[in-house]
Amino acid sequence: MNHPRARNDALLEALREARLTYEQLATDVRAIAAESGDSLRTNRSAVAHWVAGRTIEPRTASFVAEALSRRLGRQLQPHDLELAAPETAQSQSALGAHLGPDPVDTLRRIGEADIQRRKLLTGAAYSVVAAALPLGLDQALAYRARAAGGTRAGRAELDALRDMTSVFTALDERHGGQHGRSAVVQYLRSDVADLCRATFATEDEHREALSLAANLVYLCGWKAYDANEHGLAQRYYLQGLALTREADNDLHTAWMMRIMAHNGMDLRRPQHTLNLAEAALDRVRGRVSPVTESLFAVTRARALATADRGPEATAQIRRAQDLALTGDPADMPFWAALWGAPRATVASHTGKTFEALGDHAHAEKHYADSTRARPNGGHQRITALDLAAQGRAQAAQGHLEAACSTWSRSLDMFGGVRSSRATKQISSIRRLLRVFDQRGVQAARDLDERARSWQAAHA
């Protein structure tokens, strides 16, 4: 039972500073909860109770803190708003909400929380303020892993980690993020964390271990993102970035900044994404192969489109396409080559860029290019997602029969994929198909029945 306390002046002051009404805060909290997979009925009356001193559930308190952080542009925790007791604040800190002083130790704790499915972390909200942290790394943040331990390691262990990461990534791309997820996280928090603390013959080998570990951290974040656990994904990405910093690998650090830019755009949280994309591109320009640089260039193009800077976005697309056609993909560093054919990636993100600009004809073309550029069967999930997006672009142009045909191919590809993103796409397709059916498109009715069966099989 909730018991009244003294009025919550900290929360009231934050509301006044943000110039928010109780109703506006309630709306923000509901939206952030939805991002984290929760359905809340928070209303102005609930906010009034909190201001009056009523206690609040810990997860709801985290959503309130994130809502006010986004409005005020600085990071707030529940205890800053007097919404959590000191011991609760300490437990949140212990889970490594953002960046800890030792990235390896923080990874162990995040991995443990992930495996045990602790809701405090797995359901954490994506933090707009935390998205800006990489932009201040050079000036403000320094990491130092603990001294190496007694275990010795060398080239054999590094090669094994590289091979395991390739296998796990290939399985993820083919079958979706929920296949083998606990195995990947367990491998990270035990074998890989131990390797980061091992003693190597040279400092270069130790740095390589940290950089290779960051690849697996990236994959854990990707799997969390694929499960709609966006706050957890963000925390993994931040720890991966911390490892690349510890490895003194500036180019790999830029790669982590790139995925964080895409993460914000995918969630329709564009704050900081253009700055992240531009900072990442600046770090690698002229220092990596052209085909590698193309992946950074197209990220900036998409961020420009999201910022409503259409002419600059289309100019950047042309630059990214030119780069993608130059050089040999075999020259790409391991951390970039893991994620498949660069020309397919550039085409896919070009499609997203044109979709953001409302140019559905060009979006359709580039989504189609992306599916043709991938080897058969190698990247089943992303190919299916691009086909779904291509069908959406066709539907936006009124090409209903073509959209149904493309979605049918997408549904075929989704067959063995376990992914929350796949589930969302099928739901979106079915909503559009109901509109088509009302217009007498027979193919829509048949495809909707197939989609319904897919949903039943993947519930």
C-alpha positions in Angstrom: 0.0 0.0 0.0 1.3 3.5 -0.9 1.7 5.8 2.1 1.8 9.6 1.8 4.9 11.5 2.7 5.9 15.1 2.7 5.4 17.0 -0.6 8.0 16.1 -3.2 9.6 19.4 -3.8 12.3 18.0 -6.1 9.8 16.6 -8.5 7.7 19.8 -8.4 10.8 21.9 -9.1 11.8 19.8 -12.1 8.2 20.1 -13.5 8.4 23.8 -13.1 11.8 24.0 -14.8 10.7 21.9 -17.7 7.4 23.9 -17.9 5.4 20.7 -17.9 1.8 20.3 -16.7 0.9 17.1 -14.9 -0.9 15.9 -18.0 2.1 16.5 -20.2 4.4 14.5 -17.9 1.9 11.7 -17.8 1.8 11.6 -21.6 5.6 11.5 -21.7 5.8 8.7 -19.1 3.3 6.6 -21.0 5.3 7.0 -24.3 8.6 6.1 -22.6 7.0 3.1 -21.0 5.7 1.9 -24.4 9.3 2.2 -25.8 10.3 -0.3 -23.0 7.5 -2.7 -23.7 5.3 -1.6 -20.8 1.7 -0.4 -21.0 1.0 2.2 -18.3 -2.2 4.2 -17.6 -0.4 7.1 -15.9 -2.6 10.2 -15.8 -2.5 13.7 -14.3 -4.0 12.3 -11.1 -1.1 9.9 -10.6 1.4 12.7 -11.1 -0.5 14.8 -8.6 -0.2 12.0 -6.1 3.6 11.7 -6.7 4.0 15.4 -6.2 2.0 15.1 -3.0 4.5 12.5 -1.7 3.0 9.2 -2.7 5.5 6.4 -3.3 6.0 5.1 -6.9 7.0 1.8 -8.4 10.7 1.7 -9.2 10.2 1.1 -13.0 7.7 3.9 -13.2 10.2 6.2 -11.4 12.8 5.4 -14.0 10.4 6.4 -16.7 9.6 9.7 -14.9 13.3 10.4 -14.6 13.9 9.7 -18.3 11.0 11.9 -19.3 12.3 14.8 -17.3 15.9 14.2 -18.5 14.7 14.5 -22.1 12.9 17.7 -21.4 15.7 19.3 -19.4 18.7 18.0 -21.5 20.6 16.5 -18.5 20.6 13.1 -16.9 18.4 12.7 -13.9 18.0 9.5 -11.8 14.9 8.7 -9.7 16.7 9.6 -6.5 17.4 13.1 -7.9 13.6 13.5 -8.0 13.1 11.9 -4.5 11.3 9.0 -6.2 13.6 6.3 -5.0 15.2 5.4 -1.6 19.0 5.5 -1.4 19.3 1.7 -1.5 17.2 1.6 -4.7 19.5 4.2 -6.3 22.5 2.2 -5.3 21.1 -1.0 -6.9 20.4 0.9 -10.1 24.0 2.2 -10.1 25.3 -1.3 -9.5 23.7 -2.4 -12.7 25.9 0.1 -14.6 23.2 2.3 -16.0 25.5 4.2 -18.3 29.3 4.1 -18.1 31.3 2.6 -15.2 34.9 3.2 -14.3 35.8 -0.3 -15.4 34.1 -1.5 -18.6 34.9 -5.2 -18.0 33.5 -5.2 -14.5 30.4 -3.4 -15.7 29.9 -5.8 -18.5 29.9 -8.7 -16.1 27.1 -7.1 -14.1 25.1 -6.1 -17.1 25.5 -9.6 -18.5 24.4 -11.2 -15.3 21.3 -9.0 -15.1 20.5 -9.8 -18.7 20.8 -13.6 -18.2 18.7 -13.4 -15.0 16.2 -11.2 -16.9 16.2 -8.5 -14.2 13.4 -6.2 -15.3 15.2 -3.1 -13.8 17.7 -3.4 -16.7 16.0 -5.4 -19.4 13.1 -3.0 -19.4 15.1 0.1 -18.9 14.2 3.1 -21.1 16.4 4.4 -23.9 18.1 7.5 -22.6 18.4 10.5 -24.9 20.9 12.2 -22.5 23.1 9.0 -22.5 23.1 9.1 -26.3 25.2 12.2 -26.1 27.9 10.7 -23.9 30.2 9.5 -26.7 30.4 13.1 -28.0 32.3 14.1 -24.9 34.6 11.2 -24.6 37.8 13.0 -25.5 37.2 15.8 -23.1 35.4 14.2 -20.2 35.7 10.4 -19.9 38.6 8.1 -19.3 38.5 4.3 -18.6 41.0 2.0 -17.2 40.4 -1.7 -16.9 41.8 -3.4 -13.8 45.3 -4.8 -14.0 45.8 -8.0 -15.9 45.4 -11.2 -13.8 47.4 -14.3 -13.5 45.8 -16.1 -16.5 48.0 -16.1 -19.6 46.6 -15.8 -23.1 47.9 -15.3 -26.6 47.1 -15.6 -30.3 45.2 -18.9 -30.0 42.7 -17.4 -27.6 42.3 -14.2 -29.7 41.7 -16.3 -32.8 39.1 -18.4 -30.9 37.2 -15.3 -29.9 37.3 -14.0 -33.4 35.9 -17.3 -34.7 33.2 -17.5 -32.1 32.1 -13.9 -32.8 31.8 -14.7 -36.5 29.7 -17.8 -35.8 27.4 -16.1 -33.3 26.9 -13.1 -35.7 26.1 -15.3 -38.7 23.5 -17.2 -36.6 22.0 -13.9 -35.5 21.7 -12.6 -39.1 20.2 -15.8 -40.4 17.8 -16.8 -37.5 17.1 -13.6 -35.6 18.3 -12.1 -32.3 16.5 -14.5 -30.0 18.3 -17.6 -31.2 21.3 -18.3 -28.9 21.0 -15.1 -27.0 21.7 -16.5 -23.5 24.6 -18.4 -24.9 26.2 -15.3 -26.3 25.7 -13.3 -23.1 27.1 -16.1 -21.0 30.1 -16.4 -23.2 30.7 -12.7 -22.9 30.4 -12.4 -19.2 32.6 -15.5 -18.5 35.2 -16.4 -21.2 35.4 -13.1 -22.9 35.5 -11.0 -19.7 38.3 -13.3 -18.3 40.2 -12.9 -21.6 40.1 -9.1 -21.2 41.8 -9.5 -17.8 44.4 -12.0 -19.0 48.1 -11.4 -19.2 49.4 -11.1 -22.8 52.9 -11.2 -24.2 52.4 -7.7 -25.7 50.2 -4.7 -25.1 49.1 -4.9 -28.7 47.6 -8.3 -28.0 45.8 -7.0 -24.9 44.3 -4.2 -26.9 43.2 -6.6 -29.6 41.4 -8.7 -26.9 39.5 -5.6 -25.8 38.6 -4.6 -29.3 37.4 -8.2 -30.2 35.4 -8.2 -27.0 33.7 -5.0 -28.1 32.5 -6.9 -31.2 30.7 -9.4 -29.0 29.3 -6.6 -26.8 27.9 -5.0 -30.0 26.2 -8.3 -30.9 24.7 -8.5 -27.4 23.3 -5.0 -27.8 22.0 -5.9 -31.2 20.2 -8.9 -29.8 18.7 -6.7 -27.1 17.6 -4.2 -29.7 16.1 -7.0 -31.8 14.0 -7.9 -28.7 12.7 -4.3 -28.3 14.8 -3.9 -25.1 16.2 -0.6 -26.2 17.6 0.7 -22.9 19.6 -2.5 -22.4 20.8 -2.3 -26.0 22.0 1.3 -25.4 23.9 0.2 -22.3 25.7 -2.6 -24.2 26.7 -0.2 -26.9 28.1 2.3 -24.4 30.2 -0.5 -22.8 31.4 -1.6 -26.1 32.5 1.9 -26.8 34.3 2.0 -23.5 36.2 -1.1 -24.5 37.3 0.4 -27.8 38.5 3.4 -25.9 40.4 1.2 -23.5 41.9 -0.6 -26.6 43.0 2.8 -28.0 41.2 1.9 -31.2 39.8 5.2 -32.5 38.4 3.7 -35.7 36.5 1.1 -33.8 35.2 3.7 -31.4 33.8 5.5 -34.4 32.0 2.3 -35.4 30.3 2.1 -32.0 29.3 5.8 -32.3 27.8 4.9 -35.7 25.5 2.2 -34.3 24.4 4.5 -31.6 23.3 7.0 -34.2 21.3 4.4 -36.0 19.8 3.2 -32.7 18.4 6.7 -32.0 17.1 7.0 -35.6 15.4 3.6 -35.5 13.6 4.5 -32.3 12.6 7.9 -33.7 14.7 9.7 -31.0 16.8 11.8 -33.4 18.4 13.9 -30.6 22.2 13.8 -31.0 22.1 11.4 -33.9 23.4 13.8 -36.5 26.2 14.8 -34.1 27.1 11.2 -33.5 27.1 10.4 -37.3 29.2 13.3 -38.1 31.7 12.7 -35.3 32.0 9.1 -36.4 32.6 10.0 -40.0 35.2 12.7 -39.1 37.2 10.1 -37.1 37.5 7.6 -40.1 37.6 9.9 -43.1 40.7 9.1 -45.1 41.8 6.6 -42.5 39.9 3.5 -43.6 39.2 1.9 -47.0 36.7 3.7 -49.2 34.2 0.9 -48.9 34.4 1.0 -45.1 34.0 4.8 -45.1 30.8 4.4 -47.2 29.1 2.8 -44.2 29.8 6.0 -42.1 28.9 8.3 -45.0 25.4 6.7 -45.5 24.8 7.0 -41.8 25.4 10.7 -42.0 23.0 10.9 -45.0 20.3 9.2 -43.0 20.8 11.5 -40.1 20.6 14.5 -42.3 17.3 13.3 -43.7 16.0 12.8 -40.2 17.0 16.4 -39.5 15.0 17.6 -42.5 18.1 18.6 -44.5 17.0 16.9 -47.7 19.4 18.4 -50.3 22.4 17.7 -48.0 21.2 14.1 -47.4 20.9 13.3 -51.2 24.4 14.8 -51.8 25.8 12.6 -49.0 24.0 9.6 -50.5 25.9 10.1 -53.8 29.2 10.3 -51.9 28.4 7.1 -49.9 27.5 5.2 -53.2 30.7 6.3 -54.9 32.7 5.1 -51.9 30.9 1.8 -51.8 31.9 1.1 -55.4 35.6 1.9 -54.7 38.0 -0.7 -53.3 37.7 -4.2 -52.1 35.4 -5.3 -49.3 38.2 -7.7 -48.3 40.1 -4.6 -47.0 37.5 -3.9 -44.4 38.5 -4.3 -40.7 37.0 -7.2 -38.8 34.6 -5.1 -36.8 32.9 -3.7 -40.0 33.1 -6.8 -42.2 31.2 -8.9 -39.6 27.9 -7.3 -40.7 27.8 -8.4 -44.3 28.2 -6.9 -47.8 28.8 -3.2 -47.5 27.0 -2.3 -50.8 23.9 -4.0 -49.5 24.2 -2.1 -46.3 24.6 1.2 -48.1 21.6 0.4 -50.3 19.4 -0.5 -47.3 20.3 2.7 -45.4 19.8 4.7 -48.7 16.3 3.3 -48.8 15.7 4.4 -45.2 17.1 7.8 -46.1 14.7 8.3 -49.0 11.8 6.9 -46.9 12.5 9.6 -44.3 12.4 12.2 -47.1 9.1 10.9 -48.3 10.5 9.8 -51.6 8.9 6.4 -51.9 9.9 5.6 -55.5 13.6 6.0 -54.7 13.2 4.1 -51.4 11.6 1.2 -53.2 14.5 1.1 -55.7 17.2 1.0 -53.1 15.5 -1.5 -50.8 15.3 -3.8 -53.9 19.0 -3.2 -54.6 19.8 -4.2 -51.0 18.1 -7.5 -51.3 19.8 -8.3 -54.6 23.2 -7.4 -53.1 23.1 -10.1 -50.4 24.1 -13.7 -50.8 21.3 -16.1 -50.8 20.3 -17.3 -47.3 23.2 -15.5 -45.6 21.3 -12.6 -44.0 17.7 -13.8 -43.8 16.4 -11.3 -41.2 17.7 -8.1 -42.8 16.7 -9.3 -46.2 13.1 -10.0 -45.0 13.0 -6.6 -43.2 14.2 -4.8 -46.4 11.5 -6.6 -48.4 8.9 -5.5 -45.9 10.1 -1.9 -46.3 10.1 -2.2 -50.1 6.5 -3.4 -50.0 5.7 -0.4 -47.7 7.2 2.0 -50.3 5.2 0.3 -53.1 2.0 0.6 -51.1 2.7 4.3 -50.5 2.7 4.8 -54.2 -0.6 2.9 -54.7 1.1 -0.2 -56.2 -1.0 -2.6 -54.2 -0.6 -5.8 -56.1 3.2 -5.3 -56.2 3.3 -4.6 -52.5 1.4 -7.9 -51.8 3.9 -9.8 -54.0 6.9 -8.2 -52.2 5.4 -8.9 -48.7 4.8 -12.5 -49.7 8.5 -12.8 -50.4 9.2 -11.1 -47.1 7.0 -13.6 -45.3 8.8 -16.5 -46.8 12.1 -15.1 -45.5 10.7 -14.5 -42.0 9.9 -18.2 -41.7 12.6 -19.3 -39.3 13.4 -15.9 -37.8 12.9 -15.2 -34.1 12.8 -11.5 -33.8 10.6 -8.8 -32.2 11.3 -6.6 -35.2 9.9 -9.4 -37.5 6.8 -9.6 -35.3 6.3 -5.8 -35.5 6.7 -5.9 -39.3 4.1 -8.6 -39.7 1.7 -6.7 -37.6 2.3 -3.6 -39.6 1.8 -5.5 -42.9 -1.5 -6.9 -41.6 -2.8 -3.4 -40.8 -2.1 -2.3 -44.3 -3.6 -5.4 -45.8 -6.9 -4.8 -44.1 -7.1 -1.5 -46.0 -6.2 -3.3 -49.2 -8.9 -5.9 -48.6 -11.5 -3.1 -48.3 -10.4 -2.0 -51.7 -11.1 -5.4 -53.2 -7.5 -6.6 -53.6 -7.9 -10.4 -53.5 -4.2 -10.9 -53.0 -4.4 -9.0 -49.7 -7.0 -11.4 -48.3 -4.8 -14.5 -49.1 -1.6 -12.9 -47.8 -3.3 -11.7 -44.6 -4.3 -15.3 -43.8 -0.6 -16.4 -44.3 0.5 -13.6 -42.0 -2.1 -14.5 -39.4 -0.7 -18.1 -39.4 2.8 -16.8 -39.0 1.8 -14.7 -36.0 0.1 -17.8 -34.4 3.3 -19.9 -35.0 5.6 -17.2 -33.5 3.5 -16.1 -30.6 
